[in-house]
């Protein structure tokens, strides 16, 4: 099974937890992006993967390419054009102070690309699975059109298609995201999350008014309707309860056309939560690719996600199959 994805890779400049963006004299540099983060986990677990993106043909672009190659991610479909890589400035939260992000990505190489820059019919030759996130169509209308072109090519080749809805309020409104993502999701077989997505009955979205982490009995009829209306085989997501910026409680859920599997909620101490959702996505995709039972897939994916909270940087590059015992792991020293 060979998987390919399409999205932006960015440079993250982050403060240490004890500093803010307004008073910090220096920044830690990390490279990441939702789609790339997923590939890092899969590649480290033996899955053949490839990245489609656009990067500047300068030292920053070369740094990213070298990083991908070092982690066994194919880079043959990367376009080198434009002059800059997107940047996000991140203030890491602590205690009552939340993590915050300032984007500087508007004129990046990827943001300036469009459908004419990517020959997806050729790019997808030999691949079985296409994964994307809701971040890409939020960036520009040209990238929304490029993503649609990719989905049409993937569907035409009979590839499996997965999407992480991945709403970013700094990029677009919730209403616009629902409107744009809904027709794109109709191409998908696997879905991460259930918002932003339209599910209209009697001129109202039936998900409006849901509490933040509804229980399985409340969600089941909604998930059943998503399965039926959008033709989705698998829906996976997590439910996160924020205790403070450094401690959360998280549970995992998978719905397979009427059958819901869920974990207990696990508390996790947070060193860096960026990319933890991508670690969960990678874990679920790994389980689906290898046709693991839902319970094992979910346990491994949530273990991978919890483990990412203990690692600084945007991605987790560890073998996913080793994460199945994280939920039951001892805190004793391993000798």
C-alpha positions as CSV (number, residue, x, y, z in Angstrom):
1,X,0.0,0.0,0.0
2,X,1.4,3.4,-1.1
3,X,0.0,6.6,0.3
4,X,0.4,10.2,-1.0
5,X,-0.7,13.5,0.4
6,X,-1.0,17.2,-0.7
7,X,-0.5,20.2,1.6
8,X,1.8,22.9,2.9
9,X,4.9,22.4,4.9
10,X,5.8,25.3,7.2
11,X,8.5,26.5,9.5
12,X,7.4,26.9,13.1
13,X,9.2,29.5,15.3
14,X,8.2,28.9,18.9
15,X,8.9,30.4,22.3
16,X,9.9,28.4,25.3
17,X,7.0,27.9,27.8
18,X,8.2,30.6,30.1
19,X,8.2,33.3,27.4
20,X,5.7,35.1,25.2
21,X,5.9,36.3,21.6
22,X,6.2,39.9,22.8
23,X,9.2,39.4,25.1
24,X,11.1,36.4,23.7
25,X,14.6,37.2,22.3
26,X,15.0,33.9,20.3
27,X,12.9,31.1,18.8
28,X,13.1,27.3,18.4
29,X,12.9,26.2,14.8
30,X,10.7,23.2,13.8
31,X,9.4,22.0,10.4
32,X,5.9,20.6,10.0
33,X,2.5,20.7,8.6
34,X,-0.6,18.5,9.1
35,X,-0.1,16.3,6.0
36,X,3.7,16.0,6.5
37,X,3.3,15.1,10.1
38,X,1.0,12.2,9.2
39,X,3.6,11.0,6.6
40,X,6.4,11.1,9.2
41,X,4.5,8.6,11.4
42,X,3.6,6.3,8.5
43,X,7.1,6.4,7.0
44,X,8.6,5.5,10.3
45,X,6.3,2.5,10.5
46,X,7.3,1.1,7.1
47,X,4.5,2.5,4.9
48,X,5.6,3.8,1.4
49,X,4.6,7.5,1.3
50,X,5.1,10.6,-0.8
51,X,4.6,14.3,-0.4
52,X,3.1,16.7,-2.9
53,X,3.8,20.4,-2.1
54,X,5.6,23.5,-3.3
55,X,8.8,24.8,-1.8
56,X,11.2,27.7,-2.5
57,X,14.3,26.7,-4.4
58,X,16.6,28.0,-1.7
59,X,18.2,26.9,1.6
60,X,14.9,26.6,3.4
61,X,13.4,24.5,0.6
62,X,16.5,22.3,0.6
63,X,16.4,21.9,4.4
64,X,12.8,20.6,4.2
65,X,13.6,18.2,1.3
66,X,16.6,16.8,3.2
67,X,14.4,16.3,6.3
68,X,11.8,14.4,4.3
69,X,14.4,12.2,2.6
70,X,16.0,11.4,5.9
71,X,12.7,10.0,7.1
72,X,12.1,8.0,3.9
73,X,9.4,10.2,2.4
74,X,9.4,10.4,-1.4
75,X,10.0,14.0,-2.6
76,X,9.9,13.4,-6.4
77,X,6.5,15.4,-6.8
78,X,7.6,18.5,-4.9
79,X,7.5,21.7,-7.0
80,X,10.3,24.2,-6.4
81,X,9.0,27.7,-7.2
82,X,8.4,31.0,-5.4
83,X,10.7,32.5,-2.8
84,X,9.5,31.7,0.7
85,X,8.2,29.0,3.0
86,X,5.2,29.7,5.2
87,X,6.0,30.5,8.8
88,X,4.0,30.3,12.0
89,X,5.0,32.0,15.2
90,X,3.9,30.0,18.2
91,X,3.7,31.0,21.8
92,X,3.6,27.8,23.9
93,X,1.1,28.0,26.7
94,X,1.7,27.1,30.3
95,X,-0.9,26.7,33.0
96,X,-3.7,29.2,32.6
97,X,-2.0,30.8,29.5
98,X,-3.1,29.1,26.3
99,X,-0.9,28.3,23.3
100,X,-1.4,30.9,20.5
101,X,-0.3,31.1,16.9
102,X,0.4,33.9,14.4
103,X,0.6,32.9,10.7
104,X,2.9,34.4,8.1
105,X,2.1,32.2,5.1
106,X,0.1,34.4,2.6
107,X,2.8,34.6,-0.1
108,X,4.5,31.3,0.4
109,X,5.5,29.0,-2.5
110,X,2.6,26.7,-1.7
111,X,0.1,29.5,-1.3
112,X,1.0,30.9,-4.7
113,X,0.6,27.5,-6.4
114,X,-2.6,26.3,-8.1
115,X,-4.2,23.5,-10.2
116,X,-2.0,24.1,-13.2
117,X,1.2,23.4,-11.2
118,X,0.3,19.7,-10.4
119,X,-0.3,16.9,-12.9
120,X,-2.1,14.6,-10.4
121,X,-2.9,12.0,-13.1
122,X,0.8,11.4,-13.5
123,X,1.7,12.1,-9.8
124,X,-0.8,9.4,-8.6
125,X,0.6,6.6,-10.8
126,X,1.4,3.6,-8.6
127,X,-0.3,5.0,-5.5
128,X,-3.2,3.4,-3.6
129,X,-4.3,6.0,-1.0
130,X,-4.7,9.8,-1.1
131,X,-4.9,11.8,2.2
132,X,-5.6,15.5,2.6
133,X,-6.7,18.0,5.3
134,X,-9.1,20.9,5.5
135,X,-6.3,23.3,5.8
136,X,-5.4,23.2,2.1
137,X,-8.7,24.5,0.7
138,X,-8.8,27.1,3.4
139,X,-5.7,28.8,2.1
140,X,-6.7,30.1,-1.4
141,X,-9.4,29.4,-4.0
142,X,-6.6,28.2,-6.3
143,X,-5.5,25.6,-3.8
144,X,-9.2,24.6,-3.3
145,X,-9.3,24.0,-7.1
146,X,-6.0,22.1,-7.0
147,X,-7.4,19.8,-4.3
148,X,-10.6,19.2,-6.3
149,X,-8.4,18.2,-9.2
150,X,-6.5,15.8,-7.0
151,X,-9.7,14.3,-5.7
152,X,-11.1,13.7,-9.2
153,X,-7.8,12.1,-10.3
154,X,-7.7,9.9,-7.1
155,X,-11.3,8.8,-7.5
156,X,-10.8,8.1,-11.1
157,X,-7.9,5.7,-10.3
158,X,-10.0,3.9,-7.6
159,X,-7.7,5.1,-4.8
160,X,-8.8,5.1,-1.2
161,X,-9.3,8.7,0.0
162,X,-9.1,10.1,3.5
163,X,-9.6,13.6,4.9
164,X,-8.9,15.3,8.2
165,X,-11.4,18.1,8.5
166,X,-8.9,20.0,10.6
167,X,-10.8,23.4,11.0
168,X,-8.5,26.4,11.5
169,X,-10.5,29.5,12.7
170,X,-7.5,31.7,11.8
171,X,-7.9,30.7,8.1
172,X,-11.7,30.9,7.4
173,X,-15.1,31.0,9.1
174,X,-16.9,27.9,10.3
175,X,-19.7,28.5,7.9
176,X,-17.4,28.8,4.9
177,X,-15.5,25.7,6.0
178,X,-18.8,23.7,6.1
179,X,-19.8,24.9,2.7
180,X,-16.5,24.1,1.0
181,X,-15.6,20.9,2.8
182,X,-19.0,19.1,2.3
183,X,-18.7,18.5,-1.4
184,X,-15.0,17.5,-1.0
185,X,-15.9,14.9,1.6
186,X,-18.2,13.1,-0.9
187,X,-15.0,11.8,-2.5
188,X,-13.8,10.2,0.7
189,X,-13.8,6.8,2.2
190,X,-12.3,7.7,5.6
191,X,-13.0,10.9,7.6
192,X,-11.3,12.3,10.6
193,X,-13.8,14.4,12.6
194,X,-17.4,15.3,11.9
195,X,-17.1,19.1,11.8
196,X,-17.0,21.3,9.8
197,X,-19.5,19.4,7.6
198,X,-23.1,20.1,6.5
199,X,-25.8,17.7,7.6
200,X,-29.0,19.6,7.0
201,X,-32.5,18.6,8.0
202,X,-35.5,21.0,8.0
203,X,-33.2,23.9,7.0
204,X,-31.0,23.3,10.0
205,X,-27.7,21.5,10.6
206,X,-28.5,18.7,13.0
207,X,-25.1,19.0,14.6
208,X,-25.8,22.6,15.8
209,X,-26.1,22.8,19.5
210,X,-24.1,19.7,20.3
211,X,-22.0,19.9,23.4
212,X,-18.3,19.8,23.0
213,X,-17.8,16.1,23.7
214,X,-21.2,14.4,23.2
215,X,-21.5,10.7,24.3
216,X,-21.8,7.8,21.9
217,X,-25.6,7.5,22.2
218,X,-26.0,11.2,21.2
219,X,-23.4,10.9,18.4
220,X,-24.5,7.6,16.8
221,X,-27.5,8.8,14.8
222,X,-25.4,11.8,13.6
223,X,-22.5,9.6,12.6
224,X,-24.9,7.1,10.9
225,X,-26.3,9.9,8.8
226,X,-22.8,11.0,7.8
227,X,-21.9,7.4,6.8
228,X,-25.1,7.2,4.7
229,X,-25.2,10.7,3.1
230,X,-21.5,11.0,2.3
231,X,-20.7,7.3,1.7
232,X,-18.0,7.2,4.4
233,X,-16.7,3.9,5.6
234,X,-14.9,5.0,8.7
235,X,-15.1,8.1,10.9
236,X,-12.4,8.6,13.6
237,X,-11.9,11.4,16.0
238,X,-10.8,12.2,19.5
239,X,-12.5,14.0,22.4
240,X,-10.2,16.3,24.3
241,X,-11.0,17.9,27.7
242,X,-8.6,20.7,28.6
243,X,-7.7,20.7,32.3
244,X,-5.0,23.3,31.8
245,X,-2.4,24.1,29.1
246,X,-0.2,21.3,30.4
247,X,-2.7,18.6,31.2
248,X,-5.6,17.3,29.1
249,X,-7.9,14.3,29.1
250,X,-8.3,12.5,25.8
251,X,-10.4,9.6,24.4
252,X,-10.6,8.1,20.9
253,X,-13.6,7.1,18.9
254,X,-14.0,5.1,15.7
255,X,-17.4,4.6,13.9
256,X,-17.6,1.9,11.2
257,X,-21.1,2.2,9.6
258,X,-23.1,1.9,12.7
259,X,-20.6,0.3,15.1
260,X,-18.9,2.6,17.5
261,X,-15.7,1.7,19.3
262,X,-14.3,4.0,21.9
263,X,-11.5,4.1,24.5
264,X,-11.6,5.3,28.0
265,X,-10.4,8.9,28.7
266,X,-6.7,9.2,29.5
267,X,-5.0,12.1,31.2
268,X,-1.8,13.2,29.6
269,X,0.9,15.7,30.7
270,X,1.8,18.0,27.8
271,X,5.3,19.0,26.7
272,X,4.1,20.0,23.1
273,X,0.6,19.2,21.8
274,X,1.3,20.4,18.3
275,X,0.9,17.5,15.8
276,X,-0.8,15.2,18.3
277,X,-3.9,15.1,16.2
278,X,-1.8,14.2,13.2
279,X,-0.2,11.4,15.3
280,X,-3.7,10.0,15.9
281,X,-4.5,10.2,12.2
282,X,-1.3,8.4,11.3
283,X,-2.2,5.7,13.8
284,X,-5.7,5.1,12.4
285,X,-4.4,5.1,8.8
286,X,-1.8,2.6,9.8
287,X,-4.4,0.3,11.3
288,X,-6.7,0.6,8.3
289,X,-3.9,0.0,5.8
290,X,-3.0,-3.2,7.7
291,X,-6.7,-4.1,8.3
292,X,-6.3,-4.3,12.0
293,X,-9.5,-4.7,14.1
294,X,-11.1,-1.4,15.2
295,X,-10.3,-1.8,18.9
296,X,-6.6,-2.5,18.2
297,X,-6.4,0.4,15.6
298,X,-8.0,2.8,18.1
299,X,-5.8,1.8,21.0
300,X,-2.6,2.1,18.9
301,X,-3.7,5.5,17.4
302,X,-4.5,7.0,20.8
303,X,-1.3,5.6,22.2
304,X,0.6,7.3,19.4
305,X,-1.2,10.6,20.0
306,X,-0.6,10.5,23.8
307,X,3.1,9.8,23.2
308,X,3.4,12.8,20.8
309,X,2.4,15.1,23.7
310,X,5.8,14.1,25.3
311,X,7.9,15.0,22.3
312,X,8.8,18.6,21.2
313,X,8.4,19.5,17.5
314,X,5.6,19.1,15.0
315,X,5.7,15.4,14.3
316,X,6.3,12.0,15.9
317,X,8.7,9.7,13.9
318,X,8.3,6.5,15.9
319,X,7.1,3.0,14.8
320,X,3.3,3.1,15.3
321,X,3.1,-0.6,15.9
322,X,5.0,-0.1,19.2
323,X,2.4,2.2,20.5
324,X,-0.3,-0.4,21.2
325,X,0.8,-0.7,24.9
326,X,1.1,3.0,25.7
327,X,-2.3,3.1,27.3
328,X,-1.3,0.3,29.6
329,X,2.3,1.4,30.0
330,X,4.1,1.6,33.3
331,X,5.9,4.8,34.3
332,X,8.7,2.7,35.8
333,X,12.2,3.1,34.2
334,X,12.6,0.7,31.3
335,X,16.0,-1.1,31.7
